[in-house]
């Protein structure tokens, strides 16, 4: 079983300057830090004695046979992005609720991608993890937002994150 613990973050300065629509034209910089509240993901191959290949615990429990039948968009599209096809049992726990404004959705995405990469025996760098999370959330899921959350929670700690025309997304 793989268990990841990904921090949430708070921002001090630069909110909005991490949106690609801004930094592709003007550059941007944010100042943020991770905090001691976390998103936990536990992932393990699922015992195929049971009829379902995928069991995903979040606000609901999903028992499905195909990746396309998974309701959780990050899990469904993240498995496709990572080219993961083995059975999977996945548990989620967050110290804070979703929609908290502290990067909880990106903490989930980063923790999930890290867990899947480790199940696949692929060790991603912090930069690779942030880039994949940004790609998943922005390009695949078409979620509107900035790029600081994925970077801040991938690296952890206190960071000044600078964005330039050729950054990330």
KATA-V330414 format. One record per backbone hydrogen bond with DSSP energy under -0.5 kcal/mol. CO is the residue of the C=O (numbers start at 1). NH is the residue of the N-H. Records with the same first field share a line. If there is no record, write none. Layout:
CO: NH / NH
This chain:
2: 43
4: 41
6: 39
8: 35
10: 33
13: 31
14: 17
16: 19
18: 147
19: 22 / 23
20: 24
22: 25 / 26
23: 27
28: 163
30: 161
31: 12 / 13
32: 159
33: 10
35: 37
37: 8
38: 95
39: 6
40: 93
41: 4
42: 91
43: 2
44: 89
47: 50
53: 88
54: 64
55: 57 / 90
56: 58 / 62
57: 92
60: 58 / 62
62: 56
64: 53 / 54
66: 69
67: 70
72: 76
73: 77
74: 78
75: 79
76: 80
77: 81
78: 82
79: 84
80: 83
83: 85
88: 55
89: 44
90: 57
91: 42
93: 40
97: 100
102: 9
103: 107
104: 108
105: 109
106: 110
107: 111
108: 112
109: 113
110: 114
111: 115
112: 116
113: 117
114: 118
115: 119
116: 120
117: 122
118: 121
121: 123
122: 124
125: 129
126: 130
127: 131
128: 132
129: 133
130: 134
131: 135
132: 136
133: 137
134: 138 / 139
135: 139 / 140
136: 141
137: 143
147: 151
148: 152
149: 153
150: 154
151: 155
152: 156
157: 34
159: 32 / 161
160: 162
161: 30
163: 28
164: 167
